[in-house]
Amino acid sequence: MSRLEVAPAPDLRTAIRRRRGPVIRVRDVNKVYELGGISVRALRDVNIDIERGEYVAIMGPSGSGKSTLMHILGCLDVPSSGSYQLGGVDVSALNQDELADIRNRSIGFVFQAFNLIPRTRAVANVELPMMYGGVSRSERRSRALAALATVGLRDRAGHMPSELSGGQQQRVAVARALVTNPALILADEPTGNLDSRSTGEVLGIFKGLHEHGRTVVLITHEEEVGARANRIIRVRDGAIVSDEPILHKRVAEL
């Protein structure tokens, strides 16, 4: 077992890694919010399959529904109707504890705002997901350091977030997403707060994760960022309007 792997978890968590077929299967998903007595339909009859090891960008303008879709894929929200299977498991059948367990152990999240604890060193920020998984203190530390090394920040392990650049903070967030060896990486506008150099560094990490067999789903509105993926799903007004592989992309280095 590599230093970044957490001991395999039974049942629901291992299903995501071991099941053949799509990691993600979304069928006829709708999401409706009730706002002040008005029904707002954020997703409309969405159907998606994402295979194991794919690198997929979900793209659309602000208000298109892409972030709502990301929340459902990440088990942070549930559909109003339709079904969502993650690793062959129908997540609508799970209770809150099981959903929390899936989020903590089988999905790695990366957000635009980094979401680091300000007065906590980088290595301790990376350790956080393992604290909920019952991993010992010494094992947490060694795996967090290994994850930081993976994103090129082993030498910044003792730094506070305020002592790191925006790009370095996002790389710490990526390390935190990786440390439980998740089956799925979900990144919501991960380069939105970064300059072009830091954007290139973070996207290079995602490319490397994909090349090593990780399933990566990237939410973005930036064409040059989405073009780094191998497939683009476009969302508008809550519906899928196109779903195409990128066959001959030529992207200038950011």
C-alpha positions as CSV (number, residue, x, y, z in Angstrom):
1,M,0.0,0.0,0.0
2,S,1.4,3.4,-1.0
3,R,1.8,6.1,1.6
4,L,-1.1,8.1,0.2
5,E,-3.6,5.2,0.4
6,V,-6.0,4.8,3.3
7,A,-6.8,1.2,4.1
8,P,-9.7,0.0,1.9
9,A,-13.1,0.7,3.4
10,P,-15.9,-1.9,3.1
11,D,-19.1,-1.9,1.1
12,L,-20.0,1.5,-0.2
13,R,-16.6,3.0,-0.4
14,T,-14.9,0.1,-2.2
15,A,-17.7,-0.1,-4.7
16,I,-16.6,3.1,-6.3
17,R,-13.1,1.8,-6.9
18,R,-13.9,-1.8,-7.9
19,R,-17.2,-1.7,-9.9
20,R,-16.9,-2.1,-13.6
21,G,-18.7,0.4,-15.8
22,P,-19.2,4.1,-15.2
23,V,-18.0,5.7,-12.0
24,I,-20.8,8.3,-12.4
25,R,-24.2,7.5,-13.9
26,V,-26.8,10.3,-13.9
27,R,-30.3,9.5,-15.2
28,D,-33.1,12.0,-15.8
29,V,-31.9,14.2,-12.9
30,N,-33.9,17.4,-12.1
31,K,-33.2,19.8,-9.3
32,V,-35.9,22.3,-8.3
33,Y,-35.5,25.0,-5.6
34,E,-38.4,26.7,-3.9
35,L,-37.5,30.4,-3.5
36,G,-40.1,32.7,-2.0
37,G,-43.0,30.6,-3.3
38,I,-41.4,30.4,-6.8
39,S,-40.1,27.1,-8.2
40,V,-36.6,27.5,-9.8
41,R,-35.6,24.5,-12.0
42,A,-31.8,24.4,-11.7
43,L,-31.3,21.1,-13.6
44,R,-33.5,19.7,-16.4
45,D,-33.5,16.0,-17.3
46,V,-29.7,15.6,-17.0
47,N,-28.1,12.3,-18.2
48,I,-24.4,11.7,-17.9
49,D,-22.0,8.7,-17.8
50,I,-18.4,9.2,-16.7
51,E,-16.1,6.3,-17.0
52,R,-13.3,5.4,-14.6
53,G,-10.1,7.3,-15.3
54,E,-11.8,10.0,-17.4
55,Y,-10.8,13.7,-17.2
56,V,-14.0,15.7,-17.8
57,A,-14.7,19.4,-17.8
58,I,-18.3,20.5,-17.1
59,M,-18.7,24.0,-18.6
60,G,-21.3,26.7,-18.7
61,P,-21.9,30.4,-18.0
62,S,-22.8,31.7,-14.5
63,G,-26.2,30.4,-13.6
64,S,-26.2,27.5,-16.0
65,G,-26.5,24.8,-13.4
66,K,-23.0,23.5,-13.5
67,S,-22.3,24.1,-9.8
68,T,-25.7,22.5,-8.8
69,L,-24.6,19.5,-10.9
70,M,-21.3,19.4,-9.1
71,H,-23.0,19.4,-5.7
72,I,-25.1,16.5,-6.7
73,L,-22.1,14.6,-8.1
74,G,-20.3,15.3,-4.8
75,C,-23.1,14.0,-2.6
76,L,-23.4,17.5,-1.2
77,D,-27.0,17.7,-2.5
78,V,-29.6,15.3,-3.8
79,P,-31.8,15.5,-7.0
80,S,-35.4,16.5,-6.8
81,S,-36.1,13.6,-9.2
82,G,-34.1,11.1,-11.2
83,S,-31.3,8.9,-10.1
84,Y,-27.5,9.2,-9.4
85,Q,-25.3,6.2,-9.1
86,L,-21.7,6.6,-7.8
87,G,-19.7,3.4,-8.4
88,G,-23.0,1.5,-9.0
89,V,-24.4,2.7,-5.7
90,D,-27.7,4.7,-5.8
91,V,-26.8,7.5,-3.5
92,S,-30.5,8.5,-3.0
93,A,-30.8,5.3,-0.9
94,L,-28.0,6.4,1.5
95,N,-28.5,8.0,4.9
96,Q,-26.7,11.1,6.0
97,D,-23.9,9.2,7.7
98,E,-23.3,7.1,4.6
99,L,-23.2,10.1,2.4
100,A,-20.8,11.9,4.7
101,D,-18.6,8.8,4.7
102,I,-18.6,8.7,0.9
103,R,-17.7,12.4,0.7
104,N,-14.8,12.0,3.2
105,R,-13.2,8.8,1.9
106,S,-14.2,8.4,-1.8
107,I,-14.4,11.9,-3.2
108,G,-11.7,14.6,-3.1
109,F,-13.0,18.1,-3.3
110,V,-11.1,21.2,-4.6
111,F,-12.9,24.6,-4.5
112,Q,-12.1,28.0,-5.8
113,A,-11.8,29.5,-2.4
114,F,-9.2,27.0,-1.2
115,N,-11.1,26.5,2.2
116,L,-8.0,26.2,4.3
117,I,-8.1,26.8,8.0
118,P,-6.2,30.2,8.4
119,R,-4.3,29.5,11.6
120,T,-3.4,25.9,10.8
121,R,-0.2,24.9,9.1
122,A,-0.3,23.4,5.6
123,V,0.4,19.8,6.8
124,A,-2.4,20.0,9.4
125,N,-4.8,21.3,6.8
126,V,-4.0,18.3,4.6
127,E,-4.4,15.9,7.6
128,L,-8.0,17.0,8.3
129,P,-9.9,14.4,6.2
130,M,-8.0,11.6,7.9
131,M,-9.0,12.8,11.3
132,Y,-12.6,11.9,10.5
133,G,-11.4,8.5,9.2
134,G,-9.8,7.3,12.4
135,V,-6.2,7.4,11.1
136,S,-3.5,7.6,13.7
137,R,-1.6,10.8,14.3
138,S,1.7,9.5,13.0
139,E,0.1,7.9,9.9
140,R,-1.8,11.2,9.2
141,R,1.4,13.1,9.3
142,S,3.3,10.8,7.0
143,R,0.5,10.7,4.5
144,A,0.0,14.4,4.6
145,L,3.7,15.0,3.9
146,A,3.6,12.6,1.1
147,A,0.5,14.3,-0.4
148,L,2.3,17.7,-0.1
149,A,5.3,16.2,-1.9
150,T,3.0,15.1,-4.7
151,V,2.0,18.7,-5.4
152,G,5.6,20.0,-4.9
153,L,5.1,21.6,-1.5
154,R,6.9,19.3,1.0
155,D,9.1,22.2,1.9
156,R,6.1,24.4,2.8
157,A,4.5,21.9,5.2
158,G,5.1,24.1,8.2
159,H,3.8,27.3,6.6
160,M,0.5,29.0,7.5
161,P,-1.9,29.7,4.6
162,S,-1.1,33.4,4.9
163,E,2.5,32.6,4.2
164,L,1.7,30.9,0.9
165,S,0.8,32.3,-2.5
166,G,-2.7,31.7,-3.9
167,G,-1.3,29.0,-6.2
168,Q,0.5,27.3,-3.3
169,Q,-2.7,27.5,-1.2
170,Q,-4.6,25.8,-4.0
171,R,-2.0,23.1,-4.2
172,V,-2.3,22.5,-0.5
173,A,-6.1,22.1,-1.1
174,V,-5.3,19.6,-3.9
175,A,-3.1,17.6,-1.5
176,R,-5.9,17.6,1.0
177,A,-8.2,16.2,-1.7
178,L,-5.7,13.5,-2.5
179,V,-4.7,12.3,0.9
180,T,-7.5,9.7,1.4
181,N,-6.8,8.2,-2.1
182,P,-10.3,9.0,-3.4
183,A,-11.8,7.4,-6.4
184,L,-13.1,10.7,-7.7
185,I,-11.6,14.2,-7.8
186,L,-14.2,17.0,-8.1
187,A,-12.8,20.5,-8.7
188,D,-15.2,23.5,-8.7
189,E,-13.6,26.5,-10.5
190,P,-10.2,25.6,-9.0
191,T,-8.3,28.2,-11.0
192,G,-10.8,31.1,-10.5
193,N,-8.6,32.9,-8.0
194,L,-5.2,32.1,-9.6
195,D,-2.9,33.9,-12.0
196,S,-1.9,32.3,-15.2
197,R,1.3,30.7,-13.9
198,S,-0.4,29.2,-10.8
199,T,-3.3,28.0,-13.1
200,G,-0.8,26.1,-15.2
201,E,0.7,24.5,-12.2
202,V,-2.6,23.3,-10.8
203,L,-3.8,22.1,-14.1
204,G,-0.6,20.2,-14.5
205,I,-1.3,18.4,-11.3
206,F,-4.8,17.4,-12.5
207,K,-3.3,16.1,-15.8
208,G,-0.8,14.0,-13.8
209,L,-3.6,12.6,-11.6
210,H,-5.6,11.7,-14.8
211,E,-2.5,10.0,-16.3
212,H,-2.2,7.9,-13.2
213,G,-5.8,6.6,-13.5
214,R,-7.7,9.1,-11.4
215,T,-11.2,10.2,-12.4
216,V,-11.2,14.0,-12.5
217,V,-14.3,16.1,-13.0
218,L,-13.5,19.9,-13.4
219,I,-16.2,22.6,-13.2
220,T,-15.2,25.7,-15.0
221,H,-16.4,28.6,-17.2
222,E,-13.0,29.2,-18.7
223,E,-12.4,27.8,-22.2
224,E,-8.7,27.5,-21.9
225,V,-9.1,25.6,-18.6
226,G,-11.7,23.2,-19.9
227,A,-9.6,22.5,-23.0
228,R,-7.1,20.8,-20.8
229,A,-9.6,18.0,-20.2
230,N,-10.3,15.1,-22.5
231,R,-14.0,15.6,-22.7
232,I,-16.2,18.7,-22.3
233,I,-19.8,18.6,-21.2
234,R,-21.6,21.9,-21.7
235,V,-24.5,23.0,-19.6
236,R,-27.0,25.9,-20.3
237,D,-30.2,26.7,-18.5
238,G,-29.9,23.5,-16.4
239,A,-29.7,21.2,-19.4
240,I,-26.8,19.3,-21.2
241,V,-26.4,21.0,-24.6
242,S,-23.3,19.1,-25.8
243,D,-21.0,16.3,-24.7
244,E,-17.9,15.8,-26.8
245,P,-14.4,14.4,-26.5
246,I,-11.5,16.7,-27.3
247,L,-9.7,14.9,-30.1
248,H,-7.0,17.2,-31.4
249,K,-6.6,20.0,-28.9
250,R,-3.7,22.3,-29.1
251,V,-3.5,24.4,-26.0
252,A,-0.8,27.0,-25.4
253,E,0.8,26.7,-22.0
254,L,-0.9,29.0,-19.5
